[in-house]
């Protein structure tokens, strides 16, 4: 988000945060989400490479 927009929103009472704050995740849950996202990325990359080799 642009700094100016963030400043205007905060001036009228809005709070800015991240997904962990919004979902009230613990540190362990945050690490689990990061691990799952990393795994998804690796699997997609591997699948993409396998398709490229077969084409």
PyMOL commands that set and color helices and strands:
alter all, ss='L'
color gray80, all
select helices_A, chain A and resi 3-11+19-23+27-54
alter helices_A, ss='H'
color red, helices_A
deselect
rebuild
show_as cartoon
